[in-house]
Amino acid sequence: MTYEQAQQALLTLARRNSGLITADAVEADPDLAADRNTVTAAGRALASETNVFAVPREDGWFPYDEIRITVL
């Protein structure tokens, strides 16, 4: 998976869930879980964007409990 594909997959999750990406949804997706490093990098980049609120996470491989994108 490329970085761009990871970003698009995360945005697709957000669009399906009213702007919300949860760690449970990311980690449950077999395509995303297959490339944890790339998906983690894409998640960190999304979390640093304007109009995005992220809740850091201590456990699991995805670094956020949730990422909420207010403008899609």
PDB file with one MODEL, atoms N, CA, C and O in Angstrom:
MODEL        1
ATOM      1  N   MET A   1       0.852  -1.175   0.000  1.00  0.00           N
ATOM      2  CA  MET A   1       0.000   0.000   0.000  1.00  0.00           C
ATOM      3  C   MET A   1       0.897   1.237   0.000  1.00  0.00           C
ATOM      4  O   MET A   1       1.858   1.331   0.764  1.00  0.00           O
ATOM      5  N   THR A   2       0.562   2.173  -0.868  1.00  0.00           N
ATOM      6  CA  THR A   2       1.303   3.429  -0.888  1.00  0.00           C
ATOM      7  C   THR A   2       0.747   4.358   0.197  1.00  0.00           C
ATOM      8  O   THR A   2      -0.327   4.128   0.753  1.00  0.00           O
ATOM      9  N   TYR A   3       1.508   5.400   0.473  1.00  0.00           N
ATOM     10  CA  TYR A   3       1.066   6.402   1.436  1.00  0.00           C
ATOM     11  C   TYR A   3      -0.252   7.040   0.979  1.00  0.00           C
ATOM     12  O   TYR A   3      -1.163   7.242   1.782  1.00  0.00           O
ATOM     13  N   GLU A   4      -0.340   7.345  -0.286  1.00  0.00           N
ATOM     14  CA  GLU A   4      -1.555   7.963  -0.833  1.00  0.00           C
ATOM     15  C   GLU A   4      -2.760   7.033  -0.710  1.00  0.00           C
ATOM     16  O   GLU A   4      -3.864   7.478  -0.398  1.00  0.00           O
ATOM     17  N   GLN A   5      -2.543   5.747  -0.955  1.00  0.00           N
ATOM     18  CA  GLN A   5      -3.626   4.774  -0.801  1.00  0.00           C
ATOM     19  C   GLN A   5      -4.071   4.681   0.661  1.00  0.00           C
ATOM     20  O   GLN A   5      -5.261   4.554   0.948  1.00  0.00           O
ATOM     21  N   ALA A   6      -3.121   4.745   1.564  1.00  0.00           N
ATOM     22  CA  ALA A   6      -3.454   4.702   2.993  1.00  0.00           C
ATOM     23  C   ALA A   6      -4.280   5.926   3.379  1.00  0.00           C
ATOM     24  O   ALA A   6      -5.269   5.811   4.103  1.00  0.00           O
ATOM     25  N   GLN A   7      -3.873   7.092   2.896  1.00  0.00           N
ATOM     26  CA  GLN A   7      -4.647   8.305   3.186  1.00  0.00           C
ATOM     27  C   GLN A   7      -6.059   8.201   2.631  1.00  0.00           C
ATOM     28  O   GLN A   7      -7.026   8.549   3.309  1.00  0.00           O
ATOM     29  N   GLN A   8      -6.177   7.727   1.410  1.00  0.00           N
ATOM     30  CA  GLN A   8      -7.501   7.587   0.807  1.00  0.00           C
ATOM     31  C   GLN A   8      -8.362   6.588   1.572  1.00  0.00           C
ATOM     32  O   GLN A   8      -9.560   6.808   1.749  1.00  0.00           O
ATOM     33  N   ALA A   9      -7.767   5.506   2.020  1.00  0.00           N
ATOM     34  CA  ALA A   9      -8.523   4.512   2.792  1.00  0.00           C
ATOM     35  C   ALA A   9      -9.003   5.102   4.114  1.00  0.00           C
ATOM     36  O   ALA A   9     -10.128   4.841   4.538  1.00  0.00           O
ATOM     37  N   LEU A  10      -8.162   5.889   4.761  1.00  0.00           N
ATOM     38  CA  LEU A  10      -8.581   6.530   6.015  1.00  0.00           C
ATOM     39  C   LEU A  10      -9.685   7.551   5.756  1.00  0.00           C
ATOM     40  O   LEU A  10     -10.640   7.645   6.528  1.00  0.00           O
ATOM     41  N   LEU A  11      -9.557   8.304   4.686  1.00  0.00           N
ATOM     42  CA  LEU A  11     -10.613   9.265   4.340  1.00  0.00           C
ATOM     43  C   LEU A  11     -11.918   8.568   3.992  1.00  0.00           C
ATOM     44  O   LEU A  11     -12.995   9.076   4.303  1.00  0.00           O
ATOM     45  N   THR A  12     -11.833   7.422   3.358  1.00  0.00           N
ATOM     46  CA  THR A  12     -13.033   6.644   3.059  1.00  0.00           C
ATOM     47  C   THR A  12     -13.716   6.205   4.351  1.00  0.00           C
ATOM     48  O   THR A  12     -14.940   6.272   4.465  1.00  0.00           O
ATOM     49  N   LEU A  13     -12.923   5.754   5.323  1.00  0.00           N
ATOM     50  CA  LEU A  13     -13.504   5.404   6.633  1.00  0.00           C
ATOM     51  C   LEU A  13     -14.202   6.617   7.244  1.00  0.00           C
ATOM     52  O   LEU A  13     -15.298   6.500   7.791  1.00  0.00           O
ATOM     53  N   ALA A  14     -13.567   7.769   7.148  1.00  0.00           N
ATOM     54  CA  ALA A  14     -14.149   8.990   7.710  1.00  0.00           C
ATOM     55  C   ALA A  14     -15.467   9.341   7.016  1.00  0.00           C
ATOM     56  O   ALA A  14     -16.444   9.692   7.678  1.00  0.00           O
ATOM     57  N   ARG A  15     -15.493   9.249   5.710  1.00  0.00           N
ATOM     58  CA  ARG A  15     -16.713   9.582   4.963  1.00  0.00           C
ATOM     59  C   ARG A  15     -17.861   8.642   5.303  1.00  0.00           C
ATOM     60  O   ARG A  15     -19.020   9.058   5.334  1.00  0.00           O
ATOM     61  N   ARG A  16     -17.549   7.397   5.554  1.00  0.00           N
ATOM     62  CA  ARG A  16     -18.587   6.418   5.900  1.00  0.00           C
ATOM     63  C   ARG A  16     -19.128   6.610   7.307  1.00  0.00           C
ATOM     64  O   ARG A  16     -20.194   6.093   7.642  1.00  0.00           O
ATOM     65  N   ASN A  17     -18.398   7.349   8.128  1.00  0.00           N
ATOM     66  CA  ASN A  17     -18.770   7.469   9.542  1.00  0.00           C
ATOM     67  C   ASN A  17     -18.849   8.934   9.982  1.00  0.00           C
ATOM     68  O   ASN A  17     -18.418   9.274  11.084  1.00  0.00           O
ATOM     69  N   SER A  18     -19.383   9.779   9.146  1.00  0.00           N
ATOM     70  CA  SER A  18     -19.599  11.200   9.463  1.00  0.00           C
ATOM     71  C   SER A  18     -18.336  11.912   9.928  1.00  0.00           C
ATOM     72  O   SER A  18     -18.383  12.739  10.838  1.00  0.00           O
ATOM     73  N   GLY A  19     -17.212  11.591   9.305  1.00  0.00           N
ATOM     74  CA  GLY A  19     -15.961  12.275   9.617  1.00  0.00           C
ATOM     75  C   GLY A  19     -15.126  11.642  10.712  1.00  0.00           C
ATOM     76  O   GLY A  19     -14.085  12.180  11.089  1.00  0.00           O
ATOM     77  N   LEU A  20     -15.570  10.506  11.224  1.00  0.00           N
ATOM     78  CA  LEU A  20     -14.878   9.875  12.350  1.00  0.00           C
ATOM     79  C   LEU A  20     -14.114   8.629  11.904  1.00  0.00           C
ATOM     80  O   LEU A  20     -14.663   7.744  11.247  1.00  0.00           O
ATOM     81  N   ILE A  21     -12.841   8.584  12.278  1.00  0.00           N
ATOM     82  CA  ILE A  21     -12.002   7.404  12.076  1.00  0.00           C
ATOM     83  C   ILE A  21     -11.669   6.881  13.462  1.00  0.00           C
ATOM     84  O   ILE A  21     -11.122   7.618  14.283  1.00  0.00           O
ATOM     85  N   THR A  22     -11.984   5.639  13.735  1.00  0.00           N
ATOM     86  CA  THR A  22     -11.656   5.062  15.042  1.00  0.00           C
ATOM     87  C   THR A  22     -10.528   4.046  14.898  1.00  0.00           C
ATOM     88  O   THR A  22     -10.349   3.435  13.845  1.00  0.00           O
ATOM     89  N   ALA A  23      -9.779   3.884  15.971  1.00  0.00           N
ATOM     90  CA  ALA A  23      -8.708   2.892  15.974  1.00  0.00           C
ATOM     91  C   ALA A  23      -9.266   1.500  15.730  1.00  0.00           C
ATOM     92  O   ALA A  23      -8.657   0.702  15.018  1.00  0.00           O
ATOM     93  N   ASP A  24     -10.414   1.205  16.313  1.00  0.00           N
ATOM     94  CA  ASP A  24     -11.026  -0.119  16.125  1.00  0.00           C
ATOM     95  C   ASP A  24     -11.301  -0.387  14.648  1.00  0.00           C
ATOM     96  O   ASP A  24     -11.038  -1.486  14.160  1.00  0.00           O
ATOM     97  N   ALA A  25     -11.829   0.606  13.934  1.00  0.00           N
ATOM     98  CA  ALA A  25     -12.137   0.431  12.514  1.00  0.00           C
ATOM     99  C   ALA A  25     -10.870   0.258  11.689  1.00  0.00           C
ATOM    100  O   ALA A  25     -10.821  -0.573  10.782  1.00  0.00           O
ATOM    101  N   VAL A  26      -9.844   1.044  12.006  1.00  0.00           N
ATOM    102  CA  VAL A  26      -8.581   0.944  11.264  1.00  0.00           C
ATOM    103  C   VAL A  26      -7.939  -0.414  11.496  1.00  0.00           C
ATOM    104  O   VAL A  26      -7.540  -1.087  10.545  1.00  0.00           O
ATOM    105  N   GLU A  27      -7.838  -0.817  12.749  1.00  0.00           N
ATOM    106  CA  GLU A  27      -7.160  -2.065  13.077  1.00  0.00           C
ATOM    107  C   GLU A  27      -7.939  -3.299  12.624  1.00  0.00           C
ATOM    108  O   GLU A  27      -7.354  -4.366  12.438  1.00  0.00           O
ATOM    109  N   ALA A  28      -9.238  -3.163  12.448  1.00  0.00           N
ATOM    110  CA  ALA A  28     -10.065  -4.286  11.993  1.00  0.00           C
ATOM    111  C   ALA A  28     -10.029  -4.466  10.478  1.00  0.00           C
ATOM    112  O   ALA A  28     -10.416  -5.519   9.973  1.00  0.00           O
ATOM    113  N   ASP A  29      -9.571  -3.459   9.756  1.00  0.00           N
ATOM    114  CA  ASP A  29      -9.523  -3.529   8.299  1.00  0.00           C
ATOM    115  C   ASP A  29      -8.265  -4.299   7.879  1.00  0.00           C
ATOM    116  O   ASP A  29      -7.150  -3.852   8.146  1.00  0.00           O
ATOM    117  N   PRO A  30      -8.438  -5.444   7.228  1.00  0.00           N
ATOM    118  CA  PRO A  30      -7.266  -6.259   6.885  1.00  0.00           C
ATOM    119  C   PRO A  30      -6.296  -5.576   5.923  1.00  0.00           C
ATOM    120  O   PRO A  30      -5.089  -5.801   6.010  1.00  0.00           O
ATOM    121  N   ASP A  31      -6.793  -4.756   5.018  1.00  0.00           N
ATOM    122  CA  ASP A  31      -5.899  -4.054   4.088  1.00  0.00           C
ATOM    123  C   ASP A  31      -5.050  -3.022   4.819  1.00  0.00           C
ATOM    124  O   ASP A  31      -3.855  -2.889   4.552  1.00  0.00           O
ATOM    125  N   LEU A  32      -5.666  -2.297   5.737  1.00  0.00           N
ATOM    126  CA  LEU A  32      -4.919  -1.300   6.506  1.00  0.00           C
ATOM    127  C   LEU A  32      -3.954  -1.971   7.475  1.00  0.00           C
ATOM    128  O   LEU A  32      -2.820  -1.519   7.634  1.00  0.00           O
ATOM    129  N   ALA A  33      -4.387  -3.027   8.113  1.00  0.00           N
ATOM    130  CA  ALA A  33      -3.542  -3.724   9.082  1.00  0.00           C
ATOM    131  C   ALA A  33      -2.337  -4.385   8.419  1.00  0.00           C
ATOM    132  O   ALA A  33      -1.337  -4.659   9.082  1.00  0.00           O
ATOM    133  N   ALA A  34      -2.425  -4.638   7.129  1.00  0.00           N
ATOM    134  CA  ALA A  34      -1.317  -5.280   6.417  1.00  0.00           C
ATOM    135  C   ALA A  34      -0.107  -4.365   6.257  1.00  0.00           C
ATOM    136  O   ALA A  34       1.005  -4.841   6.030  1.00  0.00           O
ATOM    137  N   ASP A  35      -0.319  -3.057   6.374  1.00  0.00           N
ATOM    138  CA  ASP A  35       0.793  -2.105   6.228  1.00  0.00           C
ATOM    139  C   ASP A  35       0.718  -1.067   7.340  1.00  0.00           C
ATOM    140  O   ASP A  35       0.433   0.106   7.102  1.00  0.00           O
ATOM    141  N   ARG A  36       0.973  -1.515   8.530  1.00  0.00           N
ATOM    142  CA  ARG A  36       0.816  -0.671   9.715  1.00  0.00           C
ATOM    143  C   ARG A  36       1.667   0.591   9.678  1.00  0.00           C
ATOM    144  O   ARG A  36       1.192   1.661  10.058  1.00  0.00           O
ATOM    145  N   ASN A  37       2.902   0.491   9.232  1.00  0.00           N
ATOM    146  CA  ASN A  37       3.779   1.667   9.224  1.00  0.00           C
ATOM    147  C   ASN A  37       3.266   2.762   8.306  1.00  0.00           C
ATOM    148  O   ASN A  37       3.273   3.935   8.679  1.00  0.00           O
ATOM    149  N   THR A  38       2.824   2.398   7.118  1.00  0.00           N
ATOM    150  CA  THR A  38       2.319   3.389   6.169  1.00  0.00           C
ATOM    151  C   THR A  38       1.016   3.989   6.661  1.00  0.00           C
ATOM    152  O   THR A  38       0.809   5.198   6.552  1.00  0.00           O
ATOM    153  N   VAL A  39       0.138   3.160   7.200  1.00  0.00           N
ATOM    154  CA  VAL A  39      -1.149   3.648   7.708  1.00  0.00           C
ATOM    155  C   VAL A  39      -0.939   4.545   8.925  1.00  0.00           C
ATOM    156  O   VAL A  39      -1.630   5.551   9.080  1.00  0.00           O
ATOM    157  N   THR A  40       0.000   4.190   9.777  1.00  0.00           N
ATOM    158  CA  THR A  40       0.315   5.035  10.933  1.00  0.00           C
ATOM    159  C   THR A  40       0.812   6.400  10.477  1.00  0.00           C
ATOM    160  O   THR A  40       0.393   7.424  11.019  1.00  0.00           O
ATOM    161  N   ALA A  41       1.696   6.427   9.493  1.00  0.00           N
ATOM    162  CA  ALA A  41       2.199   7.693   8.964  1.00  0.00           C
ATOM    163  C   ALA A  41       1.072   8.527   8.365  1.00  0.00           C
ATOM    164  O   ALA A  41       1.012   9.738   8.578  1.00  0.00           O
ATOM    165  N   ALA A  42       0.191   7.890   7.625  1.00  0.00           N
ATOM    166  CA  ALA A  42      -0.943   8.601   7.031  1.00  0.00           C
ATOM    167  C   ALA A  42      -1.872   9.138   8.120  1.00  0.00           C
ATOM    168  O   ALA A  42      -2.376  10.255   8.013  1.00  0.00           O
ATOM    169  N   GLY A  43      -2.095   8.348   9.162  1.00  0.00           N
ATOM    170  CA  GLY A  43      -2.928   8.794  10.275  1.00  0.00           C
ATOM    171  C   GLY A  43      -2.322   9.985  11.000  1.00  0.00           C
ATOM    172  O   GLY A  43      -3.034  10.926  11.351  1.00  0.00           O
ATOM    173  N   ARG A  44      -1.022   9.953  11.225  1.00  0.00           N
ATOM    174  CA  ARG A  44      -0.341  11.083  11.880  1.00  0.00           C
ATOM    175  C   ARG A  44      -0.450  12.355  11.034  1.00  0.00           C
ATOM    176  O   ARG A  44      -0.655  13.446  11.567  1.00  0.00           O
ATOM    177  N   ALA A  45      -0.313  12.207   9.732  1.00  0.00           N
ATOM    178  CA  ALA A  45      -0.427  13.368   8.849  1.00  0.00           C
ATOM    179  C   ALA A  45      -1.848  13.933   8.878  1.00  0.00           C
ATOM    180  O   ALA A  45      -2.029  15.149   8.945  1.00  0.00           O
ATOM    181  N   LEU A  46      -2.848  13.065   8.828  1.00  0.00           N
ATOM    182  CA  LEU A  46      -4.241  13.542   8.896  1.00  0.00           C
ATOM    183  C   LEU A  46      -4.511  14.239  10.228  1.00  0.00           C
ATOM    184  O   LEU A  46      -5.182  15.270  10.270  1.00  0.00           O
ATOM    185  N   ALA A  47      -3.992  13.679  11.298  1.00  0.00           N
ATOM    186  CA  ALA A  47      -4.246  14.238  12.628  1.00  0.00           C
ATOM    187  C   ALA A  47      -3.650  15.631  12.796  1.00  0.00           C
ATOM    188  O   ALA A  47      -4.096  16.394  13.653  1.00  0.00           O
ATOM    189  N   SER A  48      -2.657  15.967  11.995  1.00  0.00           N
ATOM    190  CA  SER A  48      -2.012  17.277  12.125  1.00  0.00           C
ATOM    191  C   SER A  48      -2.633  18.342  11.233  1.00  0.00           C
ATOM    192  O   SER A  48      -2.208  19.497  11.256  1.00  0.00           O
ATOM    193  N   GLU A  49      -3.631  17.963  10.451  1.00  0.00           N
ATOM    194  CA  GLU A  49      -4.268  18.900   9.525  1.00  0.00           C
ATOM    195  C   GLU A  49      -5.212  19.868  10.248  1.00  0.00           C
ATOM    196  O   GLU A  49      -5.645  19.620  11.373  1.00  0.00           O
ATOM    197  N   THR A  50      -5.513  20.965   9.573  1.00  0.00           N
ATOM    198  CA  THR A  50      -6.504  21.921  10.056  1.00  0.00           C
ATOM    199  C   THR A  50      -7.880  21.268   9.999  1.00  0.00           C
ATOM    200  O   THR A  50      -8.144  20.454   9.114  1.00  0.00           O
ATOM    201  N   ASN A  51      -8.747  21.615  10.928  1.00  0.00           N
ATOM    202  CA  ASN A  51     -10.113  21.081  10.997  1.00  0.00           C
ATOM    203  C   ASN A  51     -10.153  19.599  11.343  1.00  0.00           C
ATOM    204  O   ASN A  51     -11.103  18.901  10.990  1.00  0.00           O
ATOM    205  N   VAL A  52      -9.134  19.124  12.024  1.00  0.00           N
ATOM    206  CA  VAL A  52      -9.065  17.731  12.444  1.00  0.00           C
ATOM    207  C   VAL A  52      -8.743  17.688  13.934  1.00  0.00           C
ATOM    208  O   VAL A  52      -7.849  18.389  14.408  1.00  0.00           O
ATOM    209  N   PHE A  53      -9.475  16.865  14.655  1.00  0.00           N
ATOM    210  CA  PHE A  53      -9.241  16.674  16.079  1.00  0.00           C
ATOM    211  C   PHE A  53      -8.881  15.213  16.307  1.00  0.00           C
ATOM    212  O   PHE A  53      -9.585  14.314  15.850  1.00  0.00           O
ATOM    213  N   ALA A  54      -7.787  14.983  17.012  1.00  0.00           N
ATOM    214  CA  ALA A  54      -7.324  13.613  17.233  1.00  0.00           C
ATOM    215  C   ALA A  54      -7.123  13.358  18.722  1.00  0.00           C
ATOM    216  O   ALA A  54      -6.655  14.227  19.458  1.00  0.00           O
ATOM    217  N   VAL A  55      -7.482  12.160  19.149  1.00  0.00           N
ATOM    218  CA  VAL A  55      -7.309  11.735  20.534  1.00  0.00           C
ATOM    219  C   VAL A  55      -6.205  10.678  20.549  1.00  0.00           C
ATOM    220  O   VAL A  55      -6.393   9.578  20.029  1.00  0.00           O
ATOM    221  N   PRO A  56      -5.042  11.008  21.151  1.00  0.00           N
ATOM    222  CA  PRO A  56      -3.939  10.046  21.187  1.00  0.00           C
ATOM    223  C   PRO A  56      -4.316   8.772  21.933  1.00  0.00           C
ATOM    224  O   PRO A  56      -5.256   8.733  22.727  1.00  0.00           O
ATOM    225  N   ARG A  57      -3.548   7.747  21.644  1.00  0.00           N
ATOM    226  CA  ARG A  57      -3.843   6.421  22.185  1.00  0.00           C
ATOM    227  C   ARG A  57      -2.565   5.790  22.728  1.00  0.00           C
ATOM    228  O   ARG A  57      -1.485   5.969  22.165  1.00  0.00           O
ATOM    229  N   GLU A  58      -2.696   5.063  23.810  1.00  0.00           N
ATOM    230  CA  GLU A  58      -1.548   4.419  24.442  1.00  0.00           C
ATOM    231  C   GLU A  58      -1.323   2.987  23.961  1.00  0.00           C
ATOM    232  O   GLU A  58      -0.178   2.544  23.874  1.00  0.00           O
ATOM    233  N   ASP A  59      -2.384   2.263  23.650  1.00  0.00           N
ATOM    234  CA  ASP A  59      -2.244   0.850  23.284  1.00  0.00           C
ATOM    235  C   ASP A  59      -2.640   0.640  21.822  1.00  0.00           C
ATOM    236  O   ASP A  59      -3.215   1.531  21.197  1.00  0.00           O
ATOM    237  N   GLY A  60      -2.335  -0.526  21.284  1.00  0.00           N
ATOM    238  CA  GLY A  60      -2.657  -0.812  19.889  1.00  0.00           C
ATOM    239  C   GLY A  60      -1.624  -0.206  18.958  1.00  0.00           C
ATOM    240  O   GLY A  60      -0.769   0.564  19.394  1.00  0.00           O
ATOM    241  N   TRP A  61      -1.695  -0.545  17.687  1.00  0.00           N
ATOM    242  CA  TRP A  61      -0.691  -0.037  16.755  1.00  0.00           C
ATOM    243  C   TRP A  61      -1.081   1.277  16.092  1.00  0.00           C
ATOM    244  O   TRP A  61      -0.201   2.029  15.674  1.00  0.00           O
ATOM    245  N   PHE A  62      -2.383   1.580  15.982  1.00  0.00           N
ATOM    246  CA  PHE A  62      -2.783   2.865  15.406  1.00  0.00           C
ATOM    247  C   PHE A  62      -2.690   3.915  16.507  1.00  0.00           C
ATOM    248  O   PHE A  62      -3.218   3.692  17.596  1.00  0.00           O
ATOM    249  N   PRO A  63      -2.038   5.049  16.266  1.00  0.00           N
ATOM    250  CA  PRO A  63      -1.696   5.978  17.350  1.00  0.00           C
ATOM    251  C   PRO A  63      -2.830   6.849  17.907  1.00  0.00           C
ATOM    252  O   PRO A  63      -2.596   7.642  18.819  1.00  0.00           O
ATOM    253  N   TYR A  64      -4.040   6.720  17.382  1.00  0.00           N
ATOM    254  CA  TYR A  64      -5.149   7.566  17.846  1.00  0.00           C
ATOM    255  C   TYR A  64      -6.371   6.723  18.167  1.00  0.00           C
ATOM    256  O   TYR A  64      -6.714   5.801  17.427  1.00  0.00           O
ATOM    257  N   ASP A  65      -7.033   7.051  19.287  1.00  0.00           N
ATOM    258  CA  ASP A  65      -8.312   6.415  19.576  1.00  0.00           C
ATOM    259  C   ASP A  65      -9.322   6.804  18.511  1.00  0.00           C
ATOM    260  O   ASP A  65     -10.104   5.987  18.025  1.00  0.00           O
ATOM    261  N   GLU A  66      -9.274   8.087  18.167  1.00  0.00           N
ATOM    262  CA  GLU A  66     -10.142   8.564  17.084  1.00  0.00           C
ATOM    263  C   GLU A  66      -9.543   9.791  16.443  1.00  0.00           C
ATOM    264  O   GLU A  66      -8.795  10.548  17.061  1.00  0.00           O
ATOM    265  N   ILE A  67      -9.891   9.964  15.193  1.00  0.00           N
ATOM    266  CA  ILE A  67      -9.575  11.168  14.437  1.00  0.00           C
ATOM    267  C   ILE A  67     -10.904  11.658  13.880  1.00  0.00           C
ATOM    268  O   ILE A  67     -11.606  10.928  13.180  1.00  0.00           O
ATOM    269  N   ARG A  68     -11.237  12.893  14.198  1.00  0.00           N
ATOM    270  CA  ARG A  68     -12.489  13.470  13.689  1.00  0.00           C
ATOM    271  C   ARG A  68     -12.142  14.581  12.708  1.00  0.00           C
ATOM    272  O   ARG A  68     -11.475  15.556  13.056  1.00  0.00           O
ATOM    273  N   ILE A  69     -12.608  14.412  11.480  1.00  0.00           N
ATOM    274  CA  ILE A  69     -12.390  15.392  10.425  1.00  0.00           C
ATOM    275  C   ILE A  69     -13.663  16.205  10.293  1.00  0.00           C
ATOM    276  O   ILE A  69     -14.717  15.666   9.954  1.00  0.00           O
ATOM    277  N   THR A  70     -13.570  17.503  10.561  1.00  0.00           N
ATOM    278  CA  THR A  70     -14.778  18.331  10.583  1.00  0.00           C
ATOM    279  C   THR A  70     -15.183  18.827   9.197  1.00  0.00           C
ATOM    280  O   THR A  70     -16.344  19.170   8.977  1.00  0.00           O
ATOM    281  N   VAL A  71     -14.241  18.866   8.269  1.00  0.00           N
ATOM    282  CA  VAL A  71     -14.545  19.305   6.902  1.00  0.00           C
ATOM    283  C   VAL A  71     -13.982  18.254   5.952  1.00  0.00           C
ATOM    284  O   VAL A  71     -12.766  18.092   5.845  1.00  0.00           O
ATOM    285  N   LEU A  72     -14.870  17.542   5.266  1.00  0.00           N
ATOM    286  CA  LEU A  72     -14.437  16.518   4.308  1.00  0.00           C
ATOM    287  C   LEU A  72     -14.551  17.019   2.890  1.00  0.00           C
ATOM    288  O   LEU A  72     -14.230  16.291   1.950  1.00  0.00           O
TER     289      LEU A  72
ENDMDL
END
